[in-house]
Amino acid sequence: MPDINLIRNISSGAIKEADKAYRKQPGSMRIGSDDVIVPFSEIFTTAVDNINTTNAYLSDAENEEIKWSLGLTESTHDLSIALQKAQIALQYTVAVRDRAIAAYREIMQMQI
C-alpha cells in the first residue's frame, strides 16, 4: 500500500502553489511529518482546477480534430500538440485520482 506522503512528490504547478500556501487553520489536514497543515478547501480547489484544465485540453483536442477532419486546417502539427497535451493531462489526472483513492482506502483500513 503506497504511503500518503508520496502525493507530495507530484511536481505540478498547482501542487507547488498549494505547497506554498500551507497554513495552520481549523478544519485543515496534516500532511507528512513536517508538522505542516493544509486547509482541505485548498486541496479540493486545486483538484477541481486540475480537472477543469484537463477538460479544457480535451475540448481543445476535440476541436482540433474536428477542424482537421472538416478541412478547415491542414496543420497536423497543431492537432498532434493538442492531442498530446490532452493525453498527458488525462494521464496526470488519473494518476492523482488513483493516489487519492489509495489514500482513502488506507484511511478506511485504519482502526479507531
N, CA, C and O atoms as CSV, one atom per row, in Angstrom:
chain,resi,resn,atom,element,x,y,z
A,1,MET,N,N,0.850,-1.172,0.000
A,1,MET,CA,C,0.000,0.000,0.000
A,1,MET,C,C,0.896,1.235,0.000
A,1,MET,O,O,1.767,1.351,0.862
A,2,PRO,N,N,0.705,2.170,-0.950
A,2,PRO,CA,C,1.561,3.353,-1.005
A,2,PRO,C,C,1.317,4.273,0.185
A,2,PRO,O,O,0.214,4.357,0.725
A,3,ASP,N,N,2.368,4.947,0.562
A,3,ASP,CA,C,2.304,5.888,1.671
A,3,ASP,C,C,1.660,7.182,1.190
A,3,ASP,O,O,1.921,7.617,0.069
A,4,ILE,N,N,0.824,7.803,2.017
A,4,ILE,CA,C,0.142,9.036,1.630
A,4,ILE,C,C,1.132,10.171,1.383
A,4,ILE,O,O,0.812,11.121,0.670
A,5,ASN,N,N,2.327,10.085,1.960
A,5,ASN,CA,C,3.332,11.128,1.750
A,5,ASN,C,C,3.821,11.173,0.311
A,5,ASN,O,O,4.406,12.176,-0.099
A,6,LEU,N,N,3.600,10.115,-0.470
A,6,LEU,CA,C,4.051,10.099,-1.858
A,6,LEU,C,C,3.331,11.130,-2.717
A,6,LEU,O,O,3.850,11.544,-3.753
A,7,ILE,N,N,2.132,11.551,-2.293
A,7,ILE,CA,C,1.401,12.536,-3.089
A,7,ILE,C,C,2.152,13.856,-3.148
A,7,ILE,O,O,1.925,14.650,-4.062
A,8,ARG,N,N,3.041,14.108,-2.195
A,8,ARG,CA,C,3.831,15.342,-2.203
A,8,ARG,C,C,4.908,15.313,-3.270
A,8,ARG,O,O,5.501,16.351,-3.563
A,9,ASN,N,N,5.186,14.136,-3.871
A,9,ASN,CA,C,6.212,14.025,-4.901
A,9,ASN,C,C,5.721,14.469,-6.267
A,9,ASN,O,O,6.515,14.552,-7.204
A,10,ILE,N,N,4.432,14.759,-6.407
A,10,ILE,CA,C,3.891,15.237,-7.674
A,10,ILE,C,C,4.390,16.655,-7.879
A,10,ILE,O,O,4.338,17.477,-6.963
A,11,SER,N,N,4.869,16.941,-9.073
A,11,SER,CA,C,5.529,18.230,-9.269
A,11,SER,C,C,4.777,19.116,-10.259
A,11,SER,O,O,5.394,19.655,-11.178
A,12,SER,N,N,3.482,19.280,-10.103
A,12,SER,CA,C,2.754,20.198,-10.962
A,12,SER,C,C,2.785,21.591,-10.345
A,12,SER,O,O,3.077,21.756,-9.160
A,13,GLY,N,N,2.484,22.569,-11.156
A,13,GLY,CA,C,2.450,23.934,-10.661
A,13,GLY,C,C,1.376,24.130,-9.603
A,13,GLY,O,O,1.579,24.862,-8.635
A,14,ALA,N,N,0.238,23.479,-9.787
A,14,ALA,CA,C,-0.857,23.616,-8.824
A,14,ALA,C,C,-0.472,23.037,-7.469
A,14,ALA,O,O,-0.783,23.619,-6.430
A,15,ILE,N,N,0.207,21.884,-7.480
A,15,ILE,CA,C,0.629,21.271,-6.224
A,15,ILE,C,C,1.690,22.135,-5.559
A,15,ILE,O,O,1.689,22.284,-4.338
A,16,LYS,N,N,2.597,22.707,-6.351
A,16,LYS,CA,C,3.622,23.578,-5.775
A,16,LYS,C,C,2.998,24.814,-5.144
A,16,LYS,O,O,3.445,25.269,-4.090
A,17,GLU,N,N,1.947,25.371,-5.796
A,17,GLU,CA,C,1.274,26.533,-5.219
A,17,GLU,C,C,0.580,26.167,-3.917
A,17,GLU,O,O,0.609,26.937,-2.957
A,18,ALA,N,N,-0.043,24.996,-3.881
A,18,ALA,CA,C,-0.697,24.553,-2.651
A,18,ALA,C,C,0.340,24.321,-1.564
A,18,ALA,O,O,0.083,24.559,-0.384
A,19,ASP,N,N,1.524,23.850,-1.976
A,19,ASP,CA,C,2.599,23.621,-1.018
A,19,ASP,C,C,3.044,24.936,-0.384
A,19,ASP,O,O,3.368,24.976,0.803
A,20,LYS,N,N,3.060,26.020,-1.176
A,20,LYS,CA,C,3.457,27.329,-0.662
A,20,LYS,C,C,2.388,27.913,0.260
A,20,LYS,O,O,2.688,28.733,1.127
A,21,ALA,N,N,1.149,27.489,0.068
A,21,ALA,CA,C,0.033,28.090,0.792
A,21,ALA,C,C,-0.324,27.365,2.083
A,21,ALA,O,O,-1.414,27.552,2.623
A,22,TYR,N,N,0.590,26.540,2.575
A,22,TYR,CA,C,0.315,25.819,3.824
A,22,TYR,C,C,0.066,26.826,4.945
A,22,TYR,O,O,0.845,27.758,5.146
A,23,ARG,N,N,-1.010,26.625,5.654
A,23,ARG,CA,C,-1.331,27.466,6.795
A,23,ARG,C,C,-1.913,26.615,7.904
A,23,ARG,O,O,-2.460,25.541,7.655
A,24,LYS,N,N,-1.796,27.091,9.110
A,24,LYS,CA,C,-2.425,26.404,10.235
A,24,LYS,C,C,-3.791,27.026,10.444
A,24,LYS,O,O,-3.900,28.171,10.882
A,25,GLN,N,N,-4.831,26.271,10.130
A,25,GLN,CA,C,-6.204,26.730,10.275
A,25,GLN,C,C,-7.049,25.588,10.806
A,25,GLN,O,O,-6.712,24.421,10.608
A,26,PRO,N,N,-8.147,25.914,11.483
A,26,PRO,CA,C,-9.061,24.848,11.879
A,26,PRO,C,C,-9.675,24.209,10.639
A,26,PRO,O,O,-9.912,24.893,9.643
A,27,GLY,N,N,-9.932,22.922,10.689
A,27,GLY,CA,C,-10.505,22.210,9.552
A,27,GLY,C,C,-9.469,21.899,8.504
A,27,GLY,O,O,-9.811,21.743,7.332
A,28,SER,N,N,-8.213,21.805,8.887
A,28,SER,CA,C,-7.131,21.557,7.952
A,28,SER,C,C,-6.656,20.123,8.075
A,28,SER,O,O,-7.005,19.412,9.017
A,29,MET,N,N,-5.856,19.712,7.107
A,29,MET,CA,C,-5.304,18.365,7.115
A,29,MET,C,C,-3.803,18.429,7.346
A,29,MET,O,O,-3.122,19.303,6.809
A,30,ARG,N,N,-3.293,17.507,8.142
A,30,ARG,CA,C,-1.866,17.423,8.409
A,30,ARG,C,C,-1.243,16.546,7.325
A,30,ARG,O,O,-1.683,15.418,7.104
A,31,ILE,N,N,-0.229,17.062,6.658
A,31,ILE,CA,C,0.426,16.347,5.569
A,31,ILE,C,C,1.864,16.059,5.967
A,31,ILE,O,O,2.609,16.976,6.310
A,32,GLY,N,N,2.258,14.798,5.924
A,32,GLY,CA,C,3.647,14.416,6.150
A,32,GLY,C,C,4.088,14.593,7.580
A,32,GLY,O,O,3.275,14.810,8.478
A,33,SER,N,N,5.385,14.498,7.779
A,33,SER,CA,C,5.945,14.593,9.119
A,33,SER,C,C,6.555,15.965,9.379
A,33,SER,O,O,7.257,16.153,10.373
A,34,ASP,N,N,6.291,16.932,8.488
A,34,ASP,CA,C,6.856,18.270,8.624
A,34,ASP,C,C,6.036,19.148,9.565
A,34,ASP,O,O,6.347,20.326,9.737
A,35,ASP,N,N,4.989,18.586,10.178
A,35,ASP,CA,C,4.099,19.322,11.059
A,35,ASP,C,C,3.514,20.531,10.341
A,35,ASP,O,O,3.415,21.619,10.909
A,36,VAL,N,N,3.126,20.321,9.073
A,36,VAL,CA,C,2.544,21.362,8.238
A,36,VAL,C,C,1.071,21.022,8.051
A,36,VAL,O,O,0.712,19.861,7.856
A,37,ILE,N,N,0.226,22.039,8.112
A,37,ILE,CA,C,-1.207,21.820,7.987
A,37,ILE,C,C,-1.720,22.539,6.747
A,37,ILE,O,O,-1.411,23.708,6.518
A,38,VAL,N,N,-2.518,21.814,5.941
A,38,VAL,CA,C,-3.083,22.357,4.711
A,38,VAL,C,C,-4.601,22.364,4.842
A,38,VAL,O,O,-5.190,21.335,5.172
A,39,PRO,N,N,-5.240,23.488,4.594
A,39,PRO,CA,C,-6.699,23.501,4.614
A,39,PRO,C,C,-7.256,22.582,3.522
A,39,PRO,O,O,-6.779,22.595,2.388
A,40,PHE,N,N,-8.258,21.794,3.873
A,40,PHE,CA,C,-8.847,20.880,2.897
A,40,PHE,C,C,-9.427,21.638,1.716
A,40,PHE,O,O,-9.404,21.141,0.590
A,41,SER,N,N,-9.942,22.826,1.957
A,41,SER,CA,C,-10.532,23.605,0.865
A,41,SER,C,C,-9.508,23.915,-0.218
A,41,SER,O,O,-9.857,23.951,-1.398
A,42,GLU,N,N,-8.247,24.141,0.157
A,42,GLU,CA,C,-7.208,24.403,-0.838
A,42,GLU,C,C,-6.898,23.145,-1.651
A,42,GLU,O,O,-6.690,23.217,-2.862
A,43,ILE,N,N,-6.870,22.002,-0.981
A,43,ILE,CA,C,-6.625,20.743,-1.688
A,43,ILE,C,C,-7.754,20.482,-2.673
A,43,ILE,O,O,-7.513,20.107,-3.821
A,44,PHE,N,N,-8.993,20.684,-2.217
A,44,PHE,CA,C,-10.149,20.444,-3.070
A,44,PHE,C,C,-10.179,21.418,-4.242
A,44,PHE,O,O,-10.448,21.013,-5.373
A,45,THR,N,N,-9.908,22.694,-3.989
A,45,THR,CA,C,-9.897,23.703,-5.054
A,45,THR,C,C,-8.835,23.389,-6.095
A,45,THR,O,O,-9.076,23.537,-7.294
A,46,THR,N,N,-7.670,22.957,-5.650
A,46,THR,CA,C,-6.596,22.594,-6.572
A,46,THR,C,C,-7.003,21.401,-7.430
A,46,THR,O,O,-6.730,21.374,-8.630
A,47,ALA,N,N,-7.648,20.423,-6.822
A,47,ALA,CA,C,-8.099,19.245,-7.572
A,47,ALA,C,C,-9.136,19.634,-8.622
A,47,ALA,O,O,-9.082,19.155,-9.754
A,48,VAL,N,N,-10.073,20.494,-8.256
A,48,VAL,CA,C,-11.099,20.935,-9.206
A,48,VAL,C,C,-10.462,21.734,-10.342
A,48,VAL,O,O,-10.849,21.570,-11.499
A,49,ASP,N,N,-9.499,22.588,-10.034
A,49,ASP,CA,C,-8.799,23.345,-11.075
A,49,ASP,C,C,-8.071,22.419,-12.043
A,49,ASP,O,O,-8.073,22.653,-13.252
A,50,ASN,N,N,-7.445,21.364,-11.509
A,50,ASN,CA,C,-6.758,20.403,-12.376
A,50,ASN,C,C,-7.740,19.676,-13.287
A,50,ASN,O,O,-7.437,19.431,-14.454
A,51,ILE,N,N,-8.904,19.333,-12.767
A,51,ILE,CA,C,-9.922,18.674,-13.592
A,51,ILE,C,C,-10.424,19.617,-14.676
A,51,ILE,O,O,-10.616,19.195,-15.816
A,52,ASN,N,N,-10.637,20.881,-14.343
A,52,ASN,CA,C,-11.081,21.861,-15.330
A,52,ASN,C,C,-10.038,22.063,-16.423
A,52,ASN,O,O,-10.381,22.192,-17.598
A,53,THR,N,N,-8.772,22.089,-16.037
A,53,THR,CA,C,-7.697,22.223,-17.015
A,53,THR,C,C,-7.664,21.017,-17.945
A,53,THR,O,O,-7.502,21.164,-19.156
A,54,THR,N,N,-7.817,19.833,-17.378
A,54,THR,CA,C,-7.838,18.613,-18.191
A,54,THR,C,C,-9.001,18.647,-19.170
A,54,THR,O,O,-8.837,18.299,-20.339
A,55,ASN,N,N,-10.175,19.064,-18.704
A,55,ASN,CA,C,-11.333,19.161,-19.593
A,55,ASN,C,C,-11.097,20.157,-20.717
A,55,ASN,O,O,-11.514,19.922,-21.852
A,56,ALA,N,N,-10.431,21.267,-20.414
A,56,ALA,CA,C,-10.133,22.262,-21.440
A,56,ALA,C,C,-9.193,21.685,-22.499
A,56,ALA,O,O,-9.394,21.906,-23.693
A,57,TYR,N,N,-8.163,20.942,-22.066
A,57,TYR,CA,C,-7.244,20.328,-23.024
A,57,TYR,C,C,-7.950,19.291,-23.883
A,57,TYR,O,O,-7.687,19.199,-25.082
A,58,LEU,N,N,-8.851,18.503,-23.280
A,58,LEU,CA,C,-9.600,17.510,-24.055
A,58,LEU,C,C,-10.519,18.179,-25.062
A,58,LEU,O,O,-10.666,17.703,-26.188
A,59,SER,N,N,-11.134,19.277,-24.662
A,59,SER,CA,C,-12.007,20.023,-25.567
A,59,SER,C,C,-11.214,20.635,-26.722
A,59,SER,O,O,-11.656,20.603,-27.870
A,60,ASP,N,N,-10.042,21.191,-26.413
A,60,ASP,CA,C,-9.187,21.758,-27.460
A,60,ASP,C,C,-8.758,20.686,-28.454
A,60,ASP,O,O,-8.737,20.926,-29.662
A,61,ALA,N,N,-8.419,19.511,-27.950
A,61,ALA,CA,C,-8.008,18.422,-28.833
A,61,ALA,C,C,-9.164,17.995,-29.735
A,61,ALA,O,O,-8.969,17.737,-30.923
A,62,GLU,N,N,-10.356,17.923,-29.173
A,62,GLU,CA,C,-11.533,17.550,-29.970
A,62,GLU,C,C,-11.822,18.589,-31.043
A,62,GLU,O,O,-12.158,18.247,-32.177
A,63,ASN,N,N,-11.688,19.874,-30.674
A,63,ASN,CA,C,-11.903,20.945,-31.654
A,63,ASN,C,C,-10.882,20.883,-32.778
A,63,ASN,O,O,-11.230,21.085,-33.942
A,64,GLU,N,N,-9.622,20.607,-32.444
A,64,GLU,CA,C,-8.589,20.482,-33.476
A,64,GLU,C,C,-8.871,19.291,-34.394
A,64,GLU,O,O,-8.652,19.376,-35.602
A,65,GLU,N,N,-9.355,18.185,-33.830
A,65,GLU,CA,C,-9.708,17.022,-34.650
A,65,GLU,C,C,-10.836,17.366,-35.615
A,65,GLU,O,O,-10.802,16.972,-36.781
A,66,ILE,N,N,-11.837,18.102,-35.127
A,66,ILE,CA,C,-12.967,18.480,-35.979
A,66,ILE,C,C,-12.508,19.411,-37.092
A,66,ILE,O,O,-12.894,19.233,-38.247
A,67,LYS,N,N,-11.685,20.405,-36.758
A,67,LYS,CA,C,-11.168,21.329,-37.770
A,67,LYS,C,C,-10.382,20.585,-38.839
A,67,LYS,O,O,-10.530,20.850,-40.032
A,68,TRP,N,N,-9.542,19.647,-38.396
A,68,TRP,CA,C,-8.713,18.914,-39.343
A,68,TRP,C,C,-9.566,18.005,-40.229
A,68,TRP,O,O,-9.334,17.915,-41.434
A,69,SER,N,N,-10.556,17.328,-39.629
A,69,SER,CA,C,-11.381,16.406,-40.403
A,69,SER,C,C,-12.296,17.139,-41.381
A,69,SER,O,O,-12.635,16.589,-42.429
A,70,LEU,N,N,-12.704,18.372,-41.061
A,70,LEU,CA,C,-13.533,19.163,-41.969
A,70,LEU,C,C,-12.715,19.908,-43.017
A,70,LEU,O,O,-13.276,20.533,-43.918
A,71,GLY,N,N,-11.407,19.844,-42.902
A,71,GLY,CA,C,-10.542,20.515,-43.860
A,71,GLY,C,C,-10.366,21.993,-43.587
A,71,GLY,O,O,-9.890,22.726,-44.453
A,72,LEU,N,N,-10.738,22.445,-42.408
A,72,LEU,CA,C,-10.583,23.861,-42.067
A,72,LEU,C,C,-9.139,24.208,-41.769
A,72,LEU,O,O,-8.758,25.377,-41.820
A,73,THR,N,N,-8.335,23.213,-41.462
A,73,THR,CA,C,-6.912,23.421,-41.230
A,73,THR,C,C,-6.150,22.219,-41.765
A,73,THR,O,O,-6.661,21.100,-41.793
A,74,GLU,N,N,-4.938,22.469,-42.183
A,74,GLU,CA,C,-4.090,21.381,-42.654
A,74,GLU,C,C,-2.906,21.165,-41.724
A,74,GLU,O,O,-1.980,20.421,-42.046
A,75,SER,N,N,-2.941,21.812,-40.586
A,75,SER,CA,C,-1.834,21.752,-39.651
A,75,SER,C,C,-1.947,20.504,-38.771
A,75,SER,O,O,-2.657,20.494,-37.766
A,76,THR,N,N,-1.244,19.477,-39.166
A,76,THR,CA,C,-1.216,18.274,-38.331
A,76,THR,C,C,-0.370,18.516,-37.086
A,76,THR,O,O,-0.502,17.809,-36.087
A,77,HIS,N,N,0.492,19.512,-37.156
A,77,HIS,CA,C,1.329,19.861,-36.008
A,77,HIS,C,C,0.458,20.330,-34.837
A,77,HIS,O,O,0.618,19.858,-33.711
A,78,ASP,N,N,-0.469,21.267,-35.110
A,78,ASP,CA,C,-1.369,21.752,-34.058
A,78,ASP,C,C,-2.240,20.624,-33.516
A,78,ASP,O,O,-2.502,20.551,-32.315
A,79,LEU,N,N,-2.685,19.748,-34.411
A,79,LEU,CA,C,-3.504,18.615,-33.994
A,79,LEU,C,C,-2.729,17.682,-33.078
A,79,LEU,O,O,-3.242,17.258,-32.042
A,80,SER,N,N,-1.502,17.363,-33.452
A,80,SER,CA,C,-0.722,16.436,-32.623
A,80,SER,C,C,-0.352,17.054,-31.278
A,80,SER,O,O,-0.308,16.350,-30.269
A,81,ILE,N,N,-0.087,18.355,-31.250
A,81,ILE,CA,C,0.220,19.026,-29.983
A,81,ILE,C,C,-1.008,19.008,-29.068
A,81,ILE,O,O,-0.889,18.709,-27.880
A,82,ALA,N,N,-2.174,19.324,-29.611
A,82,ALA,CA,C,-3.399,19.331,-28.802
A,82,ALA,C,C,-3.704,17.937,-28.278
A,82,ALA,O,O,-4.100,17.789,-27.122
A,83,LEU,N,N,-3.528,16.915,-29.101
A,83,LEU,CA,C,-3.774,15.545,-28.668
A,83,LEU,C,C,-2.788,15.123,-27.582
A,83,LEU,O,O,-3.169,14.454,-26.622
A,84,GLN,N,N,-1.533,15.510,-27.730
A,84,GLN,CA,C,-0.520,15.146,-26.735
A,84,GLN,C,C,-0.779,15.839,-25.402
A,84,GLN,O,O,-0.642,15.223,-24.346
A,85,LYS,N,N,-1.153,17.122,-25.445
A,85,LYS,CA,C,-1.488,17.842,-24.210
A,85,LYS,C,C,-2.658,17.175,-23.499
A,85,LYS,O,O,-2.632,16.989,-22.283
A,86,ALA,N,N,-3.679,16.817,-24.262
A,86,ALA,CA,C,-4.858,16.176,-23.678
A,86,ALA,C,C,-4.498,14.828,-23.072
A,86,ALA,O,O,-4.965,14.488,-21.985
A,87,GLN,N,N,-3.673,14.062,-23.771
A,87,GLN,CA,C,-3.286,12.742,-23.268
A,87,GLN,C,C,-2.491,12.850,-21.967
A,87,GLN,O,O,-2.747,12.110,-21.018
A,88,ILE,N,N,-1.538,13.759,-21.925
A,88,ILE,CA,C,-0.709,13.925,-20.728
A,88,ILE,C,C,-1.552,14.440,-19.561
A,88,ILE,O,O,-1.406,13.963,-18.436
A,89,ALA,N,N,-2.433,15.411,-19.821
A,89,ALA,CA,C,-3.289,15.943,-18.753
A,89,ALA,C,C,-4.211,14.853,-18.199
A,89,ALA,O,O,-4.430,14.771,-16.990
A,90,LEU,N,N,-4.747,14.021,-19.089
A,90,LEU,CA,C,-5.622,12.941,-18.633
A,90,LEU,C,C,-4.854,11.902,-17.826
A,90,LEU,O,O,-5.351,11.415,-16.811
A,91,GLN,N,N,-3.651,11.561,-18.267
A,91,GLN,CA,C,-2.825,10.613,-17.512
A,91,GLN,C,C,-2.499,11.164,-16.125
A,91,GLN,O,O,-2.536,10.426,-15.140
A,92,TYR,N,N,-2.185,12.434,-16.045
A,92,TYR,CA,C,-1.881,13.070,-14.764
A,92,TYR,C,C,-3.094,13.046,-13.848
A,92,TYR,O,O,-2.982,12.711,-12.668
A,93,THR,N,N,-4.261,13.403,-14.394
A,93,THR,CA,C,-5.487,13.418,-13.603
A,93,THR,C,C,-5.824,12.025,-13.085
A,93,THR,O,O,-6.231,11.872,-11.934
A,94,VAL,N,N,-5.658,11.017,-13.923
A,94,VAL,CA,C,-5.920,9.637,-13.500
A,94,VAL,C,C,-4.928,9.212,-12.417
A,94,VAL,O,O,-5.306,8.518,-11.474
A,95,ALA,N,N,-3.672,9.617,-12.541
A,95,ALA,CA,C,-2.670,9.271,-11.532
A,95,ALA,C,C,-3.000,9.906,-10.189
A,95,ALA,O,O,-2.871,9.259,-9.149
A,96,VAL,N,N,-3.424,11.160,-10.201
A,96,VAL,CA,C,-3.801,11.835,-8.961
A,96,VAL,C,C,-5.038,11.173,-8.363
A,96,VAL,O,O,-5.118,10.973,-7.151
A,97,ARG,N,N,-5.997,10.836,-9.214
A,97,ARG,CA,C,-7.195,10.144,-8.726
A,97,ARG,C,C,-6.843,8.806,-8.083
A,97,ARG,O,O,-7.362,8.465,-7.020
A,98,ASP,N,N,-5.958,8.053,-8.732
A,98,ASP,CA,C,-5.550,6.755,-8.193
A,98,ASP,C,C,-4.865,6.905,-6.833
A,98,ASP,O,O,-5.092,6.103,-5.927
A,99,ARG,N,N,-4.035,7.924,-6.698
A,99,ARG,CA,C,-3.368,8.158,-5.403
A,99,ARG,C,C,-4.363,8.574,-4.336
A,99,ARG,O,O,-4.250,8.163,-3.181
A,100,ALA,N,N,-5.343,9.392,-4.722
A,100,ALA,CA,C,-6.355,9.812,-3.754
A,100,ALA,C,C,-7.197,8.622,-3.304
A,100,ALA,O,O,-7.523,8.508,-2.122
A,101,ILE,N,N,-7.549,7.743,-4.226
A,101,ILE,CA,C,-8.320,6.550,-3.865
A,101,ILE,C,C,-7.489,5.632,-2.983
A,101,ILE,O,O,-8.011,5.066,-2.022
A,102,ALA,N,N,-6.219,5.475,-3.286
A,102,ALA,CA,C,-5.351,4.632,-2.446
A,102,ALA,C,C,-5.233,5.209,-1.039
A,102,ALA,O,O,-5.244,4.465,-0.058
A,103,ALA,N,N,-5.118,6.535,-0.939
A,103,ALA,CA,C,-5.039,7.174,0.376
A,103,ALA,C,C,-6.349,6.991,1.134
A,103,ALA,O,O,-6.339,6.731,2.338
A,104,TYR,N,N,-7.467,7.124,0.443
A,104,TYR,CA,C,-8.771,6.930,1.071
A,104,TYR,C,C,-8.903,5.498,1.596
A,104,TYR,O,O,-9.356,5.286,2.721
A,105,ARG,N,N,-8.514,4.533,0.791
A,105,ARG,CA,C,-8.573,3.130,1.218
A,105,ARG,C,C,-7.695,2.881,2.436
A,105,ARG,O,O,-8.069,2.146,3.350
A,106,GLU,N,N,-6.529,3.502,2.433
A,106,GLU,CA,C,-5.619,3.342,3.573
A,106,GLU,C,C,-6.238,3.942,4.840
A,106,GLU,O,O,-6.136,3.359,5.920
A,107,ILE,N,N,-6.868,5.090,4.708
A,107,ILE,CA,C,-7.529,5.710,5.845
A,107,ILE,C,C,-8.693,4.851,6.337
A,107,ILE,O,O,-8.901,4.703,7.542
A,108,MET,N,N,-9.444,4.291,5.399
A,108,MET,CA,C,-10.594,3.457,5.778
A,108,MET,C,C,-10.166,2.165,6.483
A,108,MET,O,O,-10.948,1.590,7.240
A,109,GLN,N,N,-8.949,1.709,6.246
A,109,GLN,CA,C,-8.473,0.491,6.874
A,109,GLN,C,C,-7.888,0.736,8.262
A,109,GLN,O,O,-7.603,-0.209,8.997
A,110,MET,N,N,-7.711,2.004,8.615
A,110,MET,CA,C,-7.180,2.313,9.955
A,110,MET,C,C,-8.199,1.936,11.013
A,110,MET,O,O,-9.403,2.122,10.839
A,111,GLN,N,N,-7.698,1.412,12.095
A,111,GLN,CA,C,-8.582,1.053,13.195
A,111,GLN,C,C,-8.677,2.200,14.182
A,111,GLN,O,O,-7.687,2.861,14.494
A,112,ILE,N,N,-9.858,2.414,14.653
A,112,ILE,CA,C,-10.097,3.530,15.573
A,112,ILE,C,C,-9.875,3.071,16.990
A,112,ILE,O,O,-10.025,3.858,17.924
